Amino acid sequence: MNDNVLLINRSDIMRITALNGNIDEDKILPHIKTSQDIHLQPVIGTKLLDKCKQIIADGTLDEPTNSDYKILIEVWITPALVFWTMWDFMPFHQYTIANGGIYQHQSENSATPDDSSVTMLIQKFKDKAEFYGGRLTEYLCDNSTLYPELLSGTTGADLSAGGSDLFHGWVM
């Protein structure tokens, strides 16, 4: 259901990070999708992720009946998902994979950083992702009654909420 719906967009990434405005959206979008699946879904569960996607797809985020989901998405999910996306995006940013092979971009007017600098930058994005992911988990633990999808059973390939390394069990 709603597999192509993204909870954040390029504007959210530009607003929250120092990413330059001329980054091609097509290079970022796949990393938003995979970050939702790999990092966010284990924290909030498949059912809550699907509910958030449905609200976005329906264009009903601003309706009063969805105010709790709006807070969840805008205040708690967005920063975590932005930094998870950047953590996933950074190792691929300097490369293009095309019919002719794999190409590394090099600017004429600047120097390419060494591997240790890039590794340090990726680690900083990871640290921020873990911080915001932890805050998201704490918020969900404290407000689980607002989101019935959190505690509903899973079926088939659904992931239950709290499956991430950041999760240490529900406290109610």
Backbone as a ProteinNet text record, in pm:
[ID]
protein_1_A
[PRIMARY]
MNDNVLLINRSDIMRITALNGNIDEDKILPHIKTSQDIHLQPVIGTKLLDKCKQIIADGTLDEPTNSDYKILIEVWITPALVFWTMWDFMPFHQYTIANGGIYQHQSENSATPDDSSVTMLIQKFKDKAEFYGGRLTEYLCDNSTLYPELLSGTTGADLSAGGSDLFHGWVM
[TERTIARY]
83.3	0	88.5	67.4	137.5	289.4	343.3	487.8	570.4	513.6	590.2	569.5	493.7	469	586.9	639.8	753.1	705.1	750.9	708.2	784.5	899	974	1004.7	1054.2	1090.7	1223.2	1265.7	1392.6	1395.2	1283.2	1276.8	1304.4	1252.4	1279.2	1428.5	1493.3	1637.3	1716.2	1679.3	1748.4	1729.1	1610.8	1577.7	1652.4	1671.7	1727.4	1878.2	1932.6	2076.1	2144.1	2273.3	2350.8	2367.6	2285	2295.4	2271.5	2357.5	2350.3	2222.7	2163.1	2037.5	2041	2158.6	2162.8	2174.1	2153.5	2156.4	2034.6	2056.6	1950.7	1856.9	1729.4	1629.1	1627.2	1652.6	1652.3	1761.3	1864.3	1971.5	1934.4	1844.6	1807	1685.8	1587.6	1460.8	1474.3	1559.1	1569.9	1618.3	1698.3	1749.7	1643.6	1549.6	1436.4	1354.3	1324.5	1245.2	1314	1441.4	1508.8	1524.4	1541.7	1551.6	1419.5	1307.8	1176.9	1165.2	1207.3	1194.7	1292.6	1418.4	1524.9	1536	1519.6	1542.1	1412.7	1317.4	1193.8	1098.1	1077.2	978.8	1005.4	1130.6	1153	1121.1	1126.1	1097.5	947.3	873.5	730.6	640.8	696	616	553.4	522.1	464.7	327.6	245	108.4	106	189.1	192.7	256.6	358	417.5	313.2	237.3	132.2	25.8	-11	-109.5	-55.8	69.6	129.3	133.3	171.1	174.6	35.2	-65.2	-201.9	-249.5	-219.6	-258.1	-190.2	-63.2	9.3	-51.5	-75.3	-130.1	-269.3	-349.3	-485.4	-488	-377.5	-373.4	-453.8	-464	-546.9	-464.5	-336.5	-250.2	-297.8	-351.7	-391.7	-532.6	-603	-737.2	-727.7	-820.5	-816.3	-812.4	-876.1	-877.1	-739.3	-649.2	-513.9	-408	-449.3	-353.7	-242	-272.9	-167.8	-67.4	-116.7	-27.8	55.1	-3.7	71.4	189.2	163.5	271.5	376.8	333.3	426.5	515.1	453.8	528.9	618.8	563.2	638.4	741.8	709.4	798.8	896.4	851	931.1	990.9	911.5	962.4	1053.5	1014.9	1090.1	1238.1	1275.9	1420.7	1494.7	1435.1	1500.6	1516.9	1411.9	1416.5	1511.5	1520.3	1615.4	1758	1794	1931.8	1958.7	1858	1875.8	1900.2	1824.7	1841	1980.4	2027.8	2160.7	2268.7	2251.6	2346.6	2354.1	2238.6	2235.4	2283.9	2255.7	2287	2436.5	2502	2639.8	2739.5	2739.8	2838.8	2819.8	2699.6	2669.4	2675.4	2679.5	2666.4	2768.8	2890	2993	3002.4	2911.5	2917.2	2791.7	2810.1	2699.2	2717.1	2610.7	2612.9	2531.6	2596.3	2531.9	2566.3	2513.6	2539	2687.9	2764.5	2907.4	2992.4	2933.2	3009.7	2977.6	3068.8	3055	3151.8	3099.4	3179.5	3184.3	3302.4	3317.6	3325.1	3242.4	3239	3357	3412.3	3519.7	3492.6	3489.2	3463.5	3591	3574.3	3689	3736.5	3645.5	3675.5	3695.1	3702.1	3718.8	3797.1	3839.7	3915.9	3823.2	3846.2	3770.2	3827.7	3741.6	3793.7	3849.2	3940.2	3994.5	3891.9	3918.6	3824.8	3793.8	3893.1	3868.8	3774	3781.5	3689.7	3547.3	3532.3	3399.5	3343.6	3428.4	3386	3340.6	3412.9	3375.6	3240.5	3217.1	3090.7	2975.2	2995.7	2893.3	2863.6	2966.9	2947.4	2865	2886.7	2808.7	2661	2631.8	2492.6	2434.8	2514.5	2468.7	2438.8	2526.7	2505.7	2374.5	2350.6	2226.3	2105.6	2116.5	2006.5	1973.6	2075.7	2052.8	1991.1	2032.8	1974.5	1825.5	1791.9	1652	1569.8	1630.1	1560.9	1529.6	1622	1599.1	1488.1	1485.1	1378	1243.3	1240.5	1116.9	1069.9	1159.4	1123.6	1068.6	1133.9	1085.9	948.1	926.1	795.3	688.6	716.7	619.2	592.1	694.8	674.9	583.4	604.2	525.1	384.6	362.1	234.4	174.2	201.2	156.5	4.8	-69.8	-216	-271.7	-193	-238.7	-233.7	-156.6	-133.9	-167	-294.2	-335.5	-258.9	-203.8	-128.2	-1	48.3	170.3	153	39.3	19	-68.5	-112.4	-192.7	-101.3	-155.2	-75	-24.1	75.7	131.9	85.4	83.4	46.7	148.7	171.3	260.7	398.1	439.9	574.7	582.4	473.8	474.7	577.7	640.9	731.3	654.4	678	617	701.1	639.2	710.8	815.7	925.2	1026.8	1132.6	1149.7	1247.8	1385.5	1409.7	1541.4	1638.4	1763.6	1866	1842.8	1769.5	1744.8	1635.4	1556.9	1441.6	1482.9	1433	1465.4	1339.7	1231.1	1105.9	1008.5	883.3	779	769.8	756.1	735.2	602.3	511.7	377.1	340.1
-117.9	0	125.3	214.1	343.2	330.4	234.2	210.9	329.4	413.8	525.6	656.8	655.6	777.2	800.9	921.8	960.2	1055.9	1036.6	1120.1	1251.5	1259	1384.9	1411.4	1531.1	1566.2	1642	1678.7	1749.8	1878.2	1948.6	2073.8	2050.4	1941.6	1909.7	1888.7	1818.6	1791.8	1922.2	2008.9	2137	2225.7	2221.4	2304.9	2260.7	2129.7	2077	2054.6	2034.7	2008.6	2122.5	2110	2208.1	2165.7	2074.4	2027.1	2142	2153.7	2260.4	2247.6	2359.8	2362.6	2311	2290.4	2245	2092.9	2020.3	1873.5	1825.6	1735.7	1679.7	1594.9	1627.2	1555.6	1405.6	1369.6	1228.7	1148.7	1214.7	1145.2	1121.4	1202.8	1192.9	1102.5	1110.6	1040.6	891.1	817	674.2	648.2	738.8	721.5	753.9	841.7	865.8	737.5	677.9	554.1	443.7	420.6	312	344.2	470.4	507.8	484.7	511.6	481.5	331.9	252	106.4	47.6	89	26.6	82.1	212.3	274.9	310.4	371.4	417	302.1	215.2	108.2	19	-18.2	-97.5	-22.9	109.5	187.7	202.7	239.1	268.1	153.1	53.9	-59.2	-32.4	-140.1	-130.3	-63.2	-98.9	-44.3	106.6	156.3	301.3	372.3	313	371.5	379	272.3	272.7	377.2	394.5	496.6	636.3	663.8	794.6	817.4	714.4	726	751.8	685.1	702.6	845.7	901	1039	1135.6	1112.8	1196.9	1181.6	1057	1030.6	1091.9	1086.2	1141.1	1292.9	1354	1498.3	1543.9	1458.4	1490.4	1519	1543.2	1566.4	1684.4	1786.9	1907.1	1899.5	1790.1	1776.5	1757	1816.9	1806.3	1662	1570.2	1430.4	1365.7	1426.8	1373.1	1454.9	1536.5	1626.1	1549.7	1435.7	1357.6	1303.6	1262.1	1210.6	1324.3	1441.5	1557.5	1587.9	1587.4	1609.9	1500.9	1376.1	1264.3	1282.2	1312.5	1323.4	1446.2	1561.8	1686.5	1710	1672.9	1703.2	1589.4	1464.9	1351.5	1269	1237	1153.6	1232.2	1354.2	1430.4	1445.3	1493.2	1508	1374.6	1271.3	1140	1090.9	1101.8	1052.1	1133.7	1262.8	1346.6	1297.8	1275.8	1235.3	1089.8	1002.8	866.4	871.2	956.9	971.2	1022.2	1122.1	1176.3	1073.5	996.9	890.5	788.8	756.4	662	724.6	852.2	922.7	953	989.7	1040.4	946.8	817.8	732.4	726.8	757.5	748.7	883.9	991.4	1125.6	1159.6	1118.8	1159.4	1068.3	971.6	876.5	881.4	850.2	829.2	692.1	615.3	484.6	497.2	473.2	490.7	372.2	374.3	265.6	242.2	348	336.8	296.8	287.9	247.9	334.8	337.4	416.3	533.6	653.7	774.6	848.2	899	981.7	1127.1	1211.2	1352.8	1426.9	1518.1	1603.1	1744.6	1836.7	1975.2	2042	2134.8	2209.6	2315.2	2363.7	2477.2	2440.7	2312.2	2274.2	2143.7	2114	1992	1883.5	1761.1	1647.7	1609.6	1593.9	1558.6	1416.3	1392.6	1257.4	1166	1035.8	936.9	957.8	996.4	1013.8	1130.9	1234.6	1348.1	1308.1	1230.7	1184.6	1089.4	1001.2	907.5	983	1087.4	1168.8	1235.9	1287.1	1352.1	1252.1	1134.2	1029.5	991.7	982.6	949.9	1057.6	1183.4	1293	1279	1243.2	1220.8	1101.5	997.2	879.9	917.1	994.9	1037	1114.7	1205.5	1284	1194.8	1101.7	1008.9	926.8	879.5	800.9	886	1010.5	1100.6	1121	1161.7	1187.6	1059	947.6	819.3	780.1	806.7	780.4	866.5	992.6	1082.4	1036.2	991.4	938.4	817.6	727.2	608.5	647.2	741.8	787	849.2	930.8	992.5	885.2	784.8	678.8	598	573.7	503.2	583.1	713.5	800	827.1	807.9	843.5	729.7	608.3	492.6	485.6	539.4	533.6	622.2	719.1	806.3	737	628.6	562.2	413.3	377.5	237.7	139.2	186.3	100	43.9	112.9	68.2	-66.8	-83.1	-201.4	-307.1	-279.2	-379.5	-489.9	-606.7	-720.9	-704.5	-781.6	-778	-900.7	-885.1	-996.7	-1007.9	-1128.2	-1149.4	-1091.5	-1007	-950.3	-818.7	-779.6	-655.4	-661.2	-547.1	-534	-473	-521.8	-460.3	-340.4	-247.9	-129.9	-170.6	-96	-117.5	-218.4	-245.1	-343.8	-287.9	-160.8	-103.6	-125.1	-99.1	-107.5	-3.8	102.8	207.8	169.4	71.1	35.9	-52.6	-21	-99.2	-145.8	-164.8	-213.7	-100.9	-134.1	-36	-15.8	109.3	142.2	212.4	150.5	211.6	228.5
0	0	0	-91.4	-96.1	-92.7	-164.6	-160.5	-209.3	-292.7	-347.7	-272.8	-164.6	-87.3	6.2	1.4	86.7	195.2	316.7	428.4	436.4	370.2	362.4	215.5	189.2	51.8	51.7	-65.4	-82.3	0.4	7.1	84.3	232.1	286.8	427.5	450	357.5	369.8	361	268.3	251.9	375.5	434.1	548.9	674.9	692.7	816.6	809.8	691.5	677.9	602.4	586.6	511.4	365.7	319	181.4	84.5	-13.7	-112.4	-195.8	-227.9	-300.4	-442.1	-500.2	-639	-652	-542.8	-547.9	-626.1	-719.3	-801.6	-716.5	-721.2	-643	-674.6	-799.6	-838.4	-766.9	-719.6	-647.4	-501.4	-446.8	-306	-285	-373.8	-354.1	-326.3	-397.6	-365	-221.8	-169.4	-33.6	71.3	37.4	127.3	137.2	24.3	21.5	101.4	76	147.7	296.7	331.3	473	545.1	477.1	535.4	563.6	466.8	479.6	581	573.7	652.5	794.1	809.5	939.8	1012.9	942.2	1007.6	1036.1	939.8	955.9	1077.8	1106.9	1227.9	1357.9	1355.9	1476.2	1495.9	1390.1	1406.3	1361.9	1296.8	1250.5	1114.5	1045.4	911.7	913.5	1011.6	1013.4	1035.9	1125.3	1147.8	1028.8	969.4	849	738	719	616.3	645.4	772.4	810	776	808.5	777.4	626.3	551.7	405.1	349.4	405.8	357.6	379.4	495.4	526.3	429.5	400	304.4	165.1	123.5	-10.6	-27.3	78.6	72.8	83.4	124.4	143.5	263.5	365.9	482.4	608.4	592.9	708.7	793	730.3	803.1	861.4	840.2	897.4	1048.5	1123.2	1270	1321.7	1251.7	1296.9	1286.2	1212.6	1195.2	1268.2	1364.2	1431.1	1502.2	1562.6	1629.5	1528.3	1412.1	1307.3	1246.8	1237.8	1186.6	1279.1	1410.3	1507.4	1493.5	1485.3	1471.3	1348.7	1235.2	1109.9	1109.1	1141.2	1125.9	1235.9	1359	1471.5	1499.4	1487.3	1531.7	1418.3	1317.4	1208.1	1115.2	1078.2	978.4	1012.6	1131.2	1155.9	1153.6	1210.6	1208.8	1065.7	986.6	848.8	762.5	786.6	712.2	736.7	861.9	890.8	854.4	864.2	812.6	662.2	592.4	447.7	413.5	484.7	458	486.9	591.2	625.9	512.2	455.3	342.5	211.9	192.6	67.8	50.8	159	150.7	82.2	109.2	40.9	-111.2	-158.4	-301.4	-371.7	-294.8	-349.9	-457.9	-441.5	-536.7	-658.7	-668.2	-779.1	-864.5	-992.8	-1084.9	-1147	-1145.1	-1208.5	-1336.7	-1449.7	-1579.7	-1670.1	-1791.7	-1886.4	-1909	-1908.2	-1936.7	-1818.8	-1699.5	-1582.1	-1461.7	-1368.8	-1247	-1256.1	-1232.3	-1245.3	-1111.7	-1076.8	-958.2	-1003.4	-942.3	-978.2	-917.5	-994.8	-946.5	-995.9	-904	-939	-988.5	-1079.9	-1132.1	-1032.7	-950	-863.2	-716.8	-685.4	-546	-535.2	-414.9	-390.1	-336.6	-377.8	-326.8	-191.1	-88.3	43.9	45.9	137.7	150.4	217.2	213.4	266.2	414	491.9	635.6	662.7	581.4	597.3	562	455.9	415.7	521.3	571.9	676.6	800.9	838.1	952.8	929.5	811.2	779.1	783.4	728.7	732.8	877.8	960.7	1102	1172.2	1137.3	1197	1160.6	1035.3	996	1071.2	1088.6	1163.2	1308.4	1371.1	1510.2	1523.7	1430.8	1435.7	1410.3	1318.1	1290.1	1415.1	1483.2	1604.5	1714.9	1726.9	1826.8	1799.6	1677	1644.1	1641.5	1601.9	1607.9	1751.3	1840.9	1982.9	2039.9	2000.4	2045.9	1992.4	1867	1808.1	1888.2	1920.7	1998	2135.1	2202.6	2333.7	2322.9	2219.8	2199.9	2181	2099.8	2076	2203.1	2281.7	2408.9	2501.3	2505.4	2593.6	2540.3	2410.8	2348.4	2267.2	2306.7	2227.8	2213.1	2308.5	2299.6	2188	2141.2	2031.8	1896.6	1888.1	1760.2	1773.7	1752.1	1771	1681.7	1573.1	1481.8	1547.7	1648.5	1716.4	1784.1	1846.3	1928.9	1861.7	1739.7	1670	1619.4	1606.1	1562.8	1420.8	1388.8	1254.3	1177.2	1045.8	959.4	847.4	802.6	689.1	712.2	619.2	622.1	699.4	766.8	844.4	955.5	980.7	1095.1	1210.6	1330	1446.8	1488.3	1559.8	1607.6	1708.9	1710.4	1811.7	1774.6	1646.4	1605.2	1581.5	1609.1	1579.3	1694.9	1668.8	1773.5	1881.9	1849.2	1944.3	2043.6	2010.9	2091.7	2207.8	2324.3	2443.4	2513.6	2439.2	2496.1	2525.5	2517.7	2548.1	2697.5	2737.8	2878.5	2887.9	2961.7	2973.9	3118.1
[MASK]
++++++++++++++++++++++++++++++++++++++++++++++++++++++++++++++++++++++++++++++++++++++++++++++++++++++++++++++++++++++++++++++++++++++++++++++++++++++++++++++++++++++++++++

